[in-house]
């Protein structure tokens, strides 16, 4: 199993940057692609980004393409989400999770497990 803890959220002005970390425990971290999702108040949880098991491939939702970068360091059992040029509409709780159903799409939250508790990102205008 994998347990994950997100960190790095906070309050930032529009145009600013934050770097989220997803620290995982367990020996199987490198067995899973890792995904980032976010959920704003009153909205459904949505896919943000994903990084493949070895970090060679990354995937993004169009609204963050070119602004966000996800990566991972398997030696440190940690995944990252670098967020630049932040906008007020990026305000949400951000979660990381393991892509436990490798046969399915990276974009579906129901194919992920071992969710963290989330970290709040607030972007002021």
MOBELZI-V515490 format. One record per residue. N is the residue number from 1. RES is the residue in three letters. PHI is phi in whole degrees, -180 to 180 (* if undefined). OMEGA is omega in radians with two decimals (NA if undefined). NEAR is the number of other C-alpha atoms within 8 Angstrom. Layout:
BEGIN
N_RES_PHI_OMEGA_NEAR, N_RES_PHI_OMEGA_NEAR
END
This chain:
BEGIN
1_UNK_*_3.13_6, 2_UNK_-129_2.99_11, 3_UNK_-116_-3.08_10, 4_UNK_-125_3.10_13, 5_UNK_-134_3.09_11, 6_UNK_-89_3.06_14, 7_UNK_-154_3.06_9, 8_UNK_104_3.11_9, 9_UNK_-71_3.13_11, 10_UNK_165_3.13_9, 11_UNK_-103_-3.12_8, 12_UNK_-143_3.08_11, 13_UNK_-78_3.08_9, 14_UNK_-55_-3.08_11, 15_UNK_93_-3.13_8, 16_UNK_-82_-3.07_9, 17_UNK_-134_2.99_10, 18_UNK_-142_3.05_11, 19_UNK_-124_3.09_10, 20_UNK_-92_3.06_12, 21_UNK_-121_3.10_12, 22_UNK_-130_-3.10_12, 23_UNK_-92_-3.07_11, 24_UNK_-117_3.02_11, 25_UNK_-106_3.13_9, 26_UNK_103_-3.05_8, 27_UNK_-83_-3.00_7, 28_UNK_-102_-3.10_8, 29_UNK_-53_-3.08_11, 30_UNK_-73_3.11_10, 31_UNK_-81_-3.04_6, 32_UNK_-121_2.81_12, 33_UNK_-66_-3.12_14, 34_UNK_-119_-3.12_13, 35_UNK_-119_3.04_15, 36_UNK_-118_3.09_13, 37_UNK_-131_3.06_13, 38_UNK_-142_3.13_12, 39_UNK_-141_3.07_11, 40_UNK_-93_-3.14_10, 41_UNK_-55_3.11_5, 42_UNK_77_-3.13_4, 43_UNK_-120_3.09_6, 44_UNK_-77_3.07_6, 45_UNK_-67_-3.09_9, 46_UNK_-125_3.10_8, 47_UNK_-68_3.07_13, 48_UNK_-115_-3.06_11, 49_UNK_-161_3.05_13, 50_UNK_-148_3.10_13, 51_UNK_-129_-3.09_16, 52_UNK_-68_-3.01_11, 53_UNK_-58_-3.12_10, 54_UNK_-100_3.10_10, 55_UNK_87_-3.07_10, 56_UNK_-79_-3.12_7, 57_UNK_-129_3.11_7, 58_UNK_-133_-3.06_11, 59_UNK_-140_-3.08_8, 60_UNK_-139_2.95_10, 61_UNK_-75_-3.03_9, 62_UNK_-56_-3.05_5, 63_UNK_-70_3.13_4, 64_UNK_-115_-3.13_9, 65_UNK_-56_-3.14_8, 66_UNK_88_3.13_5, 67_UNK_-112_-3.11_9, 68_UNK_-108_3.07_10, 69_UNK_-137_3.07_10, 70_UNK_-108_3.14_12, 71_UNK_-154_3.11_10, 72_UNK_-152_3.04_11, 73_UNK_-129_-3.06_9, 74_UNK_-67_3.10_10, 75_UNK_-67_3.13_5, 76_UNK_-104_-3.11_6, 77_UNK_52_-3.06_12, 78_UNK_-137_3.00_12, 79_UNK_-111_-3.06_13, 80_UNK_-132_2.99_12, 81_UNK_-134_3.08_12, 82_UNK_-87_-3.07_11, 83_UNK_-118_3.14_12, 84_UNK_-115_3.11_10, 85_UNK_49_-3.06_9, 86_UNK_-66_-3.13_13, 87_UNK_-121_3.10_11, 88_UNK_-55_-3.14_10, 89_UNK_-71_3.03_5, 90_UNK_-83_3.14_9, 91_UNK_-62_-3.10_11, 92_UNK_-179_2.90_11, 93_UNK_-88_-3.12_11, 94_UNK_-104_-3.11_12, 95_UNK_-123_2.91_13, 96_UNK_-116_-3.09_14, 97_UNK_-159_3.13_13, 98_UNK_-94_3.14_13, 99_UNK_-81_-2.97_13, 100_UNK_-81_3.08_9, 101_UNK_-106_-3.04_7, 102_UNK_-69_-3.14_8, 103_UNK_-83_-3.04_4, 104_UNK_-113_-3.07_7, 105_UNK_-65_3.03_7, 106_UNK_-71_-2.95_10, 107_UNK_-87_-3.06_5, 108_UNK_-96_-3.13_9, 109_UNK_-65_-3.13_10, 110_UNK_-72_3.10_5, 111_UNK_-96_3.13_11, 112_UNK_-112_3.06_13, 113_UNK_-143_3.13_9, 114_UNK_56_3.14_10, 115_UNK_-70_3.00_11, 116_UNK_-83_-3.08_11, 117_UNK_-85_3.11_7, 118_UNK_93_3.07_11, 119_UNK_-137_-3.05_12, 120_UNK_-80_3.01_10, 121_UNK_-119_3.12_13, 122_UNK_-124_-3.12_12, 123_UNK_-113_-3.13_14, 124_UNK_-94_-3.12_9, 125_UNK_-91_NA_6
END
